[in-house]
Every structure is written in structure tokens, then in C-alpha cells.
């Protein structure tokens, strides 16, 4: 017995909603305060902690936004921040 067209449409709609929901759950909220575990490494020669690297990876989609902010640019593009990003495996984007 072949399912009805309305049943197929219903199943497709549910699948689309599930996929959209998973994409929303994966979206990153850009908040520079999330990078607070990296502050010691950004402002000194201290190595980045594992929590710093995790946050830096999580916030990587936001780095261009931070770089474009004149108040934050110096922290994100400093030589220490470049070392941290290299150590954590998160490239600093060219924005």
C-alpha cells in the first residue's frame, strides 16, 4: 500500500523542521566574554589552557566580528593571540 501524498508531505515537513532545529542548536552566539579563558595567554606569554582552545574553536566564526571592532582588534591580532591561535589550531581569519 502506497502512503498518501499528504502523509509524504507531512514526513518531509517534520524532517525539514528537525534539520532546521539542529542547525539552530549548532549556531554560535558571538560573545567576546566567552574568550575570557584566553585572556592570560593573549596578554602574556602564558600558554593557552585547554578551555581557552575549546572556547577559541567555538568562537572562531565570530573572530572577524571581533577583529572589526576597534576595541577588540588589538587583542585578537596581537602576536600573543597569533601564538595562541596557532597552538590551538584556530587560524585568525583575514577579514
N, C-alpha and C positions, 0 to 999 in steps of 0.2 A: 504494500500500500504506500503510495507516494504522499509525503506531507503536503499540506496545503500551502499555497503561496504566502498567505498571511502568517503561517507558522514559520516559514523560512525568513520572512522579513523580521519577525519578532526575534528569532535567534540571531540574525545579523545585527539587529539593534542592540541586543544585550552584549554581543561580542565587541561592538564599537564602544559602548559605554565602559566596558571593563578595560579595554586598551587605553581609552582616554583617562580613566581613573588612575591607571598605573603610571601614565606619563605625568600626571599632576603630582603624584606622590614622589616622583623622582626629581621634580623641579627643585632648584636650589633657591633659597632665599638669600639674596645678597645682603650681608651684614658684616661690615668690617670688624665688628667686635668678635665675630667668630674666629678671627685670626689672632686673638689675644694670646693663645699658647705660643705663638711665633714671635711675640714682641721681644723677649730676651735675645733670641737669635738674630732678629732684624736689627737690633740696636747695639749688639756687641759681637764678640767672636764666639759666643756660646754656640754649640752645635744644636740643631733643631731636635726637639723631642719627637717621639712617635705621634703624640697628639697634635703637635704642630704640623707634621707632614700629612696626617689624616685630614686636618682642617684645611690645609692648603690645597689638597687634592679636591676636597669637597667644594671649596670656594673658587676653584680655577675658572669656571665660567664667568665669574664676576671680576676677574683681575683687570680687564680692560676698563670696566666701570670705575674701579679704584684708581687706575693709572690716570684716567681723565679728570679725576678730582684733584685739584691743586694741593689740597690739604693732605692727601694721602700718597700722591705720586712719589715723593721722596722716600717714603718707607718701602714702597713696592719695587722701586727701581734702584735702590741703594746697592752698593757692592755686597753688603752682608745679605740682603734679600736675594740677590742673584746666587750667592753661595747656598743659601737655604733652599731655594727652588731647585738648584742643581742636585743637592744632596737628597732632596725629597722626590726628585724625578718629575717635577712640575715645571715646564718651561714658562718663562714670563713672556706673554704674547707681545707682538709688535702691534700696537693699536693705532 
